[in-house]
Amino acid sequence: MSSQFKTDILQGDLYINGKWVSASDQSYFESLNPATGELVGICAAATTEQVDEAVAKANEAYSKWKNTPIPERAAYLTKAAQLFELRKEELASVMTMEMGKVLPESLGEVGVVIATAHYMAGEGRRLFGETVPVGYPDRNVRMVREPLGVAACITPWNFPVALASYKIFSALIAGNTVVWKPASEVALSAKTFVEVLNDAGLPAGVVNLITGSGRTVGQTLAEHSDVKVISFTGSTEVGQKLAEMSCKTLKRISLELGGKNAVIVLKDADLDKAADGIVKSAFTTTGQRCTAASRVIVERPVKELLLQKVVELTKSLKIGNGLVEGIQVGPLVNEDQLHTVEKYVKTAIEEGGNILSGGQRVKELGGYYYEPTIIENVKPNDTVAQEEIFGPVLAIIEVDSYEEAMEVNNGTIYGLSTSIYTESLHYANRAAKEAVSGLVYINNGTSNAEMGVAFGGMKMSGNGHREVSHHAFDVMTEWKSIYTNY
């Protein structure tokens, strides 16, 4: 719903060239709490002209920022980490109010931001070049990393600030300037994030925040000739469209997209550990993670015992407002996402699935709540086993062998995360080699990111680039070769 007026509630304006700005006739959109339906605040809907202005100011700031010594750039990130620590509870509360995840998760996410700031500050000292032997006398050759220019960072609502920190901090330490478009559902969280960067003293124009629709902001950034790199996390469908739009200007684009992640449980597995990992992977963040476990591929002899444990753990989860202590599963982010989950569960039943737990909206809580849902008797090619749901729905698929399990695991268009529970070194090592996934976890759930470890997917889960580690600089820099005859 659009709103043409300002109120005394939280308000997010645009951040361009070091200032919070809005036009006299600025349109605003509402941020609603998915747990209660209450208004959290309003945020500016940027026009194409405002996007152009943000890019122009970032471009102006680039020449000075790229020539700022890297240790000096790193000092800004270190200062920001200190300020994020001071505002940790505030930022976490805003995130929980905007997108619904439980407060301990939000606090953990701010912790990731702090860790990322320190990590990328340190990586600034490791932006190494190379020297190579040459074929001529009195010559040396060196290769150095160069920043690209203006980086457009486009981030989703499920991790409002952690994913932004991966992109923005790697861009900044490499010497790029940034225009950030967050998902509209979490625009106020983005505002708080940028307030911290502003307080850390970043020069004007180095980071700019533009909120608004993907059609206006995202498309303008994708087609803008002065944007040199796009880093996007979101759906595969949107990623494909951004790639098509950006190719006209030959800009670099990094895509971290969807997943249909599976936990393989072999008959020799520790079923207690497997059940715990499955439930955490499937229902943390209400299943709204690109790495969430949405399939369990289990060998037939242990299927019944595993499901008993998984269902028992699932039914013990406490559902409610993420700001309430002890709550483990919050609401879905909005009404559209709730309807999407309902549609997929209905389709699963029509295709022969049997609901073991959940399968209903939690109407008495008033928000966009849906019960953590487990569906058995799912076939590998059923809709619920092939398409990304982005909700608390887990499909159970029975198999007769490791070989069949891996065939089912690899039998989707996605290739983000695979987990296997087994006591066998043979099958653990085969899975590490044979899973067509950017991430493979052995005796651990599907959803985890360790700082400094490359994160990203294969097939339709991405276009080959990685984040969370120094590999991000493969996106955020390009190589220059320098020949010197002396």
C-alpha positions in Angstrom: 0.0 0.0 0.0 1.4 3.4 -0.9 1.3 6.4 1.4 1.9 10.0 0.4 2.4 11.4 3.9 4.9 11.3 6.7 4.2 10.2 10.3 6.0 10.1 13.7 6.8 6.4 13.3 10.1 5.1 11.9 10.9 6.7 8.6 13.4 5.8 6.0 14.5 8.4 3.5 17.1 7.9 0.7 20.8 8.3 1.5 22.7 10.0 -1.3 26.1 11.6 -1.2 26.3 11.4 2.6 22.9 13.0 3.3 19.4 11.7 4.1 17.2 13.2 1.3 13.7 13.2 0.0 11.8 15.1 -2.6 8.9 17.5 -1.6 6.5 15.1 -3.4 8.3 11.9 -2.3 6.1 8.8 -2.3 6.5 6.4 0.6 5.6 2.7 1.1 4.8 1.0 4.3 6.8 -1.6 6.3 4.4 -3.9 8.1 5.2 -6.3 11.0 4.3 -9.8 9.7 3.7 -11.1 13.2 1.0 -8.5 14.0 0.1 -6.6 10.8 1.1 -3.4 12.6 2.8 -0.5 10.8 6.5 -0.4 11.6 7.3 2.6 9.5 7.4 4.2 6.1 10.2 4.3 3.5 10.9 6.4 0.5 10.1 5.0 -3.0 12.9 6.3 -5.2 12.3 7.7 -8.6 14.5 6.9 -11.6 16.0 10.4 -11.3 17.0 9.7 -7.7 18.6 6.4 -8.7 20.5 8.3 -11.4 21.6 10.9 -8.8 22.9 8.2 -6.5 24.9 6.5 -9.2 26.3 9.9 -10.3 27.4 10.7 -6.7 28.9 7.3 -6.3 30.8 7.7 -9.6 32.1 11.1 -8.5 33.3 9.6 -5.2 35.0 6.7 -6.9 38.2 8.4 -8.1 39.1 9.6 -4.6 38.0 6.4 -2.8 40.0 4.0 -5.2 43.1 6.1 -4.4 42.5 6.0 -0.6 45.1 3.7 0.9 43.6 0.3 1.7 44.6 0.4 5.4 42.6 3.7 5.6 39.6 2.1 3.9 39.9 -0.8 6.4 39.9 1.6 9.3 36.3 2.7 8.3 35.2 -0.9 8.5 36.8 -1.5 11.8 35.1 1.7 13.2 31.8 0.5 11.8 32.2 -2.9 13.5 32.6 -1.1 16.8 29.4 1.0 16.2 27.4 -2.0 15.1 28.3 -3.6 18.4 26.8 -0.6 20.2 23.6 -0.7 18.1 23.3 -4.5 18.0 20.0 -4.8 20.0 18.4 -1.9 18.1 19.2 -3.2 14.7 18.1 -6.7 15.6 14.8 -5.5 16.9 14.1 -3.6 13.7 14.9 -6.7 11.7 12.6 -8.9 13.7 9.7 -6.4 13.5 10.1 -6.0 9.7 10.6 -9.6 8.5 9.6 -11.8 11.5 12.7 -13.9 12.3 13.1 -14.6 16.0 15.2 -12.1 18.0 18.1 -14.5 18.7 18.5 -15.0 15.0 18.5 -11.3 14.4 21.1 -10.7 17.1 23.2 -13.5 15.5 22.9 -11.8 12.1 24.2 -8.5 13.5 27.1 -10.6 14.9 27.8 -11.8 11.3 27.9 -8.1 10.1 30.5 -7.3 12.8 32.6 -10.4 11.9 32.4 -9.5 8.2 33.6 -6.0 8.8 36.6 -7.2 10.7 37.3 -10.0 8.1 37.1 -7.7 5.1 39.2 -5.1 6.9 41.9 -7.7 7.3 41.5 -8.9 3.7 42.5 -5.5 2.6 46.1 -6.4 3.6 45.8 -9.5 1.4 44.7 -8.0 -1.9 47.9 -9.4 -3.4 49.1 -9.0 -6.9 51.5 -11.3 -8.8 54.9 -11.1 -10.5 55.9 -13.6 -13.2 59.1 -14.6 -14.9 59.5 -12.8 -18.2 61.0 -13.7 -21.5 63.1 -10.6 -22.1 66.1 -9.0 -20.4 65.7 -5.8 -18.4 61.9 -6.2 -17.9 59.6 -7.0 -15.1 55.9 -7.7 -15.2 53.5 -7.4 -12.3 49.7 -7.9 -12.1 47.6 -6.0 -9.7 43.9 -6.0 -8.7 42.0 -2.8 -9.7 38.5 -1.8 -8.5 35.7 -1.6 -11.0 33.8 1.6 -10.1 30.2 1.8 -8.9 28.9 -1.5 -7.4 25.2 -2.0 -7.2 24.3 -4.3 -4.3 20.8 -5.8 -4.5 19.8 -7.8 -1.4 16.8 -9.9 -0.2 14.7 -9.7 2.9 15.5 -13.0 4.6 19.0 -11.8 5.8 18.5 -8.0 5.7 22.0 -7.0 6.8 24.3 -10.0 6.8 24.1 -10.4 3.0 24.5 -6.7 2.6 27.7 -6.8 4.6 29.1 -9.5 2.5 28.6 -7.4 -0.7 29.1 -3.9 0.6 32.2 -4.5 2.7 34.0 -6.5 0.0 33.1 -3.8 -2.6 34.4 -1.0 -0.3 37.7 -2.6 0.7 38.4 -3.3 -2.9 38.0 0.4 -3.7 34.6 0.5 -5.3 31.8 2.8 -4.3 28.3 1.4 -3.6 24.6 2.0 -4.4 22.5 -0.4 -2.3 19.0 -1.5 -3.1 17.6 -3.6 -0.2 14.3 -5.5 -0.4 11.4 -3.2 0.4 10.2 -5.5 3.2 13.4 -4.6 5.2 14.1 -1.0 4.1 14.1 0.3 7.7 16.7 -2.3 8.7 18.8 -1.0 5.8 18.4 2.5 7.0 19.8 1.6 10.4 22.7 -0.2 8.8 23.6 2.8 6.7 23.3 5.1 9.7 26.1 3.2 11.3 28.3 3.5 8.1 27.5 7.2 8.1 28.5 7.5 11.8 31.7 5.6 11.0 32.7 8.6 8.8 32.6 7.1 5.4 33.2 9.9 2.8 30.2 11.3 1.0 29.1 9.3 -2.0 31.0 6.1 -1.1 27.8 4.4 0.1 24.3 5.3 -1.1 21.0 3.8 -0.1 18.1 3.7 -2.6 14.8 2.0 -1.5 11.9 1.3 -3.8 10.6 -1.2 -6.3 12.7 -3.6 -8.3 11.0 -2.4 -11.4 12.3 1.2 -10.9 15.4 0.9 -8.8 16.7 -2.6 -9.8 16.1 -2.2 -13.5 17.7 1.3 -13.6 20.8 0.0 -11.9 21.0 -3.1 -14.2 20.8 -1.0 -17.3 22.9 2.0 -16.0 26.1 2.5 -18.0 28.0 3.9 -14.9 27.2 0.8 -12.8 30.2 -1.5 -13.4 29.2 -4.5 -11.3 26.0 -5.9 -9.8 26.0 -8.3 -6.8 22.5 -9.8 -6.4 21.0 -12.4 -4.0 17.5 -13.5 -4.6 15.3 -15.7 -6.8 16.6 -17.4 -9.9 13.9 -15.8 -12.0 14.9 -12.3 -11.0 18.6 -13.1 -11.3 18.0 -14.2 -14.9 16.2 -10.9 -15.7 19.0 -8.9 -14.2 21.6 -10.8 -16.2 19.7 -10.1 -19.4 19.4 -6.4 -18.6 23.0 -5.9 -17.5 24.6 -7.7 -20.5 23.9 -4.7 -22.8 26.5 -2.7 -20.9 28.9 -5.6 -20.3 28.9 -5.1 -16.6 30.0 -7.8 -14.3 27.2 -9.6 -12.4 27.3 -12.0 -9.4 24.2 -14.0 -8.8 23.5 -16.0 -5.6 20.1 -17.6 -6.3 17.7 -20.3 -5.2 18.1 -23.8 -3.9 16.3 -27.1 -3.4 18.6 -28.5 -0.7 18.5 -32.0 0.5 19.7 -33.9 3.6 20.7 -37.5 2.7 20.4 -39.9 5.6 22.0 -43.3 5.1 21.0 -46.3 7.2 24.3 -46.2 9.2 23.7 -42.6 10.3 23.4 -41.3 13.8 19.7 -40.6 13.6 19.5 -38.3 16.6 22.1 -36.0 15.1 20.5 -36.3 11.7 17.0 -35.4 13.1 18.4 -32.4 14.9 20.2 -31.1 11.8 17.2 -31.6 9.6 14.8 -29.7 11.9 17.2 -26.8 12.3 18.0 -26.6 8.6 14.3 -26.9 7.6 12.6 -24.5 10.0 15.1 -21.9 11.2 14.1 -18.5 9.7 10.7 -20.3 9.1 12.4 -22.1 6.2 13.0 -18.8 4.4 16.7 -19.4 3.6 18.2 -20.2 0.2 20.1 -23.0 2.0 17.1 -24.3 3.9 16.6 -28.1 3.8 13.4 -28.8 1.9 14.1 -32.4 1.0 15.1 -35.4 3.2 16.3 -38.3 1.1 16.4 -41.3 3.5 17.3 -45.0 3.0 14.2 -47.1 3.6 15.3 -49.2 6.6 15.7 -46.2 8.9 12.9 -44.0 7.4 10.3 -44.7 10.1 12.6 -44.2 13.1 14.1 -41.0 11.6 10.7 -39.6 10.9 9.6 -40.3 14.5 12.5 -38.2 15.8 12.0 -35.4 13.2 8.3 -35.1 13.9 8.8 -35.1 17.6 11.3 -32.3 17.4 9.2 -30.4 14.9 6.1 -30.5 17.1 8.1 -29.1 20.1 8.9 -25.9 18.2 7.3 -22.8 19.7 5.6 -20.6 17.1 4.9 -16.9 17.6 6.2 -13.3 17.6 9.9 -13.3 17.2 10.3 -10.6 19.9 8.9 -12.9 22.5 11.5 -14.9 24.5 11.5 -18.6 23.8 9.9 -18.4 20.4 11.7 -20.5 17.8 9.6 -20.1 14.6 8.3 -16.7 13.6 5.8 -15.7 10.8 6.4 -15.8 7.1 7.5 -12.4 5.7 4.2 -11.4 4.1 0.8 -12.5 2.9 2.1 -13.5 -0.5 4.6 -15.8 1.0 1.9 -17.4 3.2 -0.3 -18.0 0.1 2.7 -19.5 -1.7 3.3 -22.0 1.0 -0.4 -22.9 1.2 -0.4 -23.5 -2.6 2.6 -25.8 -2.5 1.2 -27.9 0.4 -2.1 -28.3 -1.4 -0.3 -29.4 -4.6 1.8 -31.9 -2.6 -1.4 -33.5 -1.2 -2.9 -33.6 -4.7 0.2 -35.4 -6.0 -0.1 -38.1 -3.3 1.8 -36.6 -0.4 0.8 -37.4 3.2 1.1 -34.8 5.9 2.8 -36.1 9.0 3.0 -32.7 10.9 1.7 -29.2 10.3 0.0 -28.3 7.0 -2.1 -25.5 8.4 -2.0 -21.7 8.9 -1.9 -20.7 12.5 -4.9 -18.4 12.4 -5.2 -17.7 16.1 -1.9 -15.8 16.2 -3.2 -13.2 13.7 0.0 -12.8 11.6 1.4 -14.7 8.6 2.1 -17.9 10.5 2.3 -21.4 9.0 3.0 -24.6 10.9 6.3 -26.3 10.3 5.2 -29.0 7.8 6.5 -32.5 7.1 5.2 -34.4 4.0 6.0 -38.0 3.3 5.3 -40.2 0.3 6.9 -37.6 -1.9 8.3 -38.8 -5.3 11.5 -37.2 -6.6 9.7 -35.4 -9.5 6.8 -34.1 -7.5 6.4 -30.3 -7.5 7.2 -30.1 -3.8 10.5 -32.0 -4.5 11.5 -29.8 -7.4 10.5 -26.2 -6.8 11.9 -23.8 -4.2 9.1 -23.0 -1.7 10.9 -20.6 0.7 8.8 -21.7 3.7 8.6 -24.3 6.5 7.9 -27.3 4.3 9.9 -30.5 4.3 9.5 -33.3 1.7 10.4 -36.9 2.7 11.7 -39.1 -0.2 12.6 -42.8 0.4 15.4 -44.5 -1.5 17.0 -47.9 -1.5 20.7 -47.0 -1.8 23.3 -44.3 -1.6 23.5 -44.3 -5.4 19.7 -43.7 -5.7 20.0 -41.0 -3.0 22.6 -39.1 -4.9 20.7 -39.4 -8.2 17.7 -37.8 -6.5 19.8 -35.1 -4.8 21.3 -34.0 -8.1 17.9 -34.3 -10.0 16.8 -30.7 -9.7 17.8 -27.5 -11.6 19.5 -26.2 -8.4 22.9 -27.0 -6.9 23.4 -24.9 -3.7 23.6 -27.1 -0.6 23.7 -30.8 0.1 24.1 -32.6 3.5 24.7 -36.2 4.2 24.6 -38.1 7.5 26.6 -41.3 7.5 29.3 -43.1 9.6 31.0 -44.3 6.4 34.1 -42.6 5.2 33.5 -44.2 1.8 30.1 -42.6 1.3 31.0 -39.3 3.0 33.9 -38.9 0.5 31.8 -40.0 -2.4 29.1 -37.5 -1.5 31.7 -34.7 -1.3 32.8 -35.5 -4.8 29.5 -36.5 -6.4 27.1 -33.9 -5.1 26.5 -31.2 -7.7 26.4 -28.5 -5.1 28.5 -25.5 -4.2 28.2 -26.5 -0.5 28.5 -30.0 0.9 28.0 -30.8 4.6 29.0 -34.1 6.1 27.1 -34.9 9.3 25.8 -31.3 9.5 22.7 -29.6 8.2 22.4 -27.7 4.9 22.4 -24.2 6.3 25.7 -22.8 7.5 28.2 -20.1 6.4 31.6 -20.0 8.0 33.5 -16.7 7.6 36.3 -17.0 5.1 34.7 -20.0 3.3 33.5 -19.5 -0.3 29.7 -19.5 -0.4 27.6 -20.0 -3.6 25.9 -22.5 -5.8 26.1 -24.5 -9.0 23.6 -24.9 -11.9 20.6 -22.5 -11.5 21.7 -21.6 -8.0 24.2 -19.1 -9.2 26.6 -18.0 -12.0 29.8 -19.2 -10.5 30.8 -16.4 -8.2 31.3 -16.7 -4.5 30.9 -14.6 -1.3 31.8 -14.6 2.4 35.5 -15.1 1.6 38.3 -13.5 -0.3 36.9 -15.0 -3.4 34.5 -12.1 -3.5 37.3 -10.0 -4.9 37.1 -12.1 -8.1 33.8 -10.2 -8.6 34.8 -6.8 -7.1 38.1 -6.3 -8.9 39.7 -6.9 -12.3 43.3 -7.6 -13.2 45.7 -5.1 -14.7 49.0 -6.3 -16.1 51.9 -3.8 -16.0 55.1 -4.2 -18.1 58.2 -2.2 -17.2 61.3 -2.1 -19.4 64.2 -0.8 -17.4 
